[in-house]
Structures are given as C-alpha cells and as structure tokens.
Amino acid sequence: MSTLDLIQQQVVQLPERMRQKLLRHLLVLMQQNDMHAHANSLSSNEYGEGLERALRVATSRNLFQEITDPVAWQRAIRCERDLPGRNGSEHDD
C-alpha cells in the first residue's frame, strides 16, 4: 500500500474540522517547498545580490543599533548557561 493510500484512509476518518486543519498544514508545507525550490534555483550571483540588498536595508534602518555587545546579546537570546572552563565561572578548573 502506498503512502498516499494510507493518508487517504486516515483522512476520511477525521472530523471535518481536523481535515480543514490538515489542509492548512499541507498548504504551508507546499509553500515552504516552493520557497525552497525557488531558493535553489537562484544562481550564486542572484542570491548574493539579494543578500546584499537585505543587508543594505538592515543597515539603513539601524536595526541592530541597540546591540552594543553582540556576544552578550546572542547568549541572552539563546539563554545559554556558562560552561565550566570557558566563561570565567566560579567552577572553572
């Protein structure tokens, strides 16, 4: 039995509300696939030019002006903990 057959068997058993939710998820996956395919179709030059434009816009808008210490900012965003022997913690050997 194919994957599609198994999916069809399961979908028909779902209530209508769940089928609608499943359809929304499917549409999101299809959009992601389309975006991925588009990104893969770009040449290195096109990708580089797009990245350059995005960075130029970010710079012109001062998007990161409040970040004075990028390492501290990244650590806070990630909620990192101090690692023994690396961050001057009291448990360093």
C-alpha positions in Angstrom: 0.0 0.0 0.0 1.4 3.4 -0.9 1.8 6.3 1.4 -0.9 8.2 -0.4 -3.3 5.3 0.1 -2.5 5.3 3.8 -3.0 9.0 4.1 -6.4 8.8 2.3 -7.6 6.1 4.6 -6.7 8.1 7.7 -8.1 11.4 6.4 -11.5 10.1 5.7 -11.8 9.1 9.3 -11.1 12.6 10.6 -13.8 15.0 11.6 -14.3 17.9 9.1 -12.6 20.4 11.4 -9.5 18.3 11.6 -9.5 17.8 7.8 -9.5 21.6 7.4 -6.6 21.9 9.8 -4.7 19.2 7.9 -5.3 21.1 4.6 -3.9 24.3 6.1 -0.8 22.4 7.3 -0.4 20.8 3.8 -0.7 24.3 2.2 2.1 25.6 4.5 4.3 22.6 3.6 3.7 23.2 -0.1 4.6 26.9 0.3 7.8 26.0 2.1 8.6 23.6 -0.6 8.0 26.2 -3.3 10.2 28.7 -1.4 13.0 26.1 -1.1 12.8 25.2 -4.8 13.0 28.9 -5.7 16.0 29.5 -3.4 17.7 26.5 -5.0 17.0 27.9 -8.5 18.8 31.2 -7.8 22.3 31.5 -9.1 25.1 32.4 -6.6 25.1 35.8 -8.1 21.4 36.4 -7.7 21.5 35.0 -4.1 24.4 37.3 -3.3 22.7 40.4 -4.8 19.5 39.6 -2.7 21.6 39.2 0.4 23.4 42.4 -0.3 20.1 44.3 -0.7 18.7 42.9 2.5 21.9 43.9 4.5 21.8 47.3 2.9 18.2 47.8 4.1 19.0 46.5 7.6 22.0 48.9 7.8 20.0 51.9 6.6 17.3 51.2 9.2 19.8 50.8 12.1 18.0 47.6 13.0 20.8 46.5 15.4 21.7 49.8 16.9 20.7 48.8 20.5 23.0 45.8 20.4 26.2 47.0 21.9 27.7 43.6 22.8 26.8 41.1 20.1 28.2 38.1 22.1 26.2 39.0 25.2 23.1 39.6 23.0 23.4 36.2 21.4 24.0 34.5 24.7 20.8 36.2 26.1 18.8 35.2 23.1 19.9 31.6 23.3 19.5 31.6 27.1 22.9 30.0 27.3 24.5 28.9 30.6 28.1 29.4 31.5 30.3 26.5 30.5 32.9 25.3 33.0 36.4 26.4 32.0 35.1 28.8 29.3 33.3 31.8 30.7 35.1 32.6 33.9 32.6 30.9 36.1 33.4 30.0 39.7 33.6 26.3 38.7 36.5 26.8 36.3 39.3 24.4 36.8 
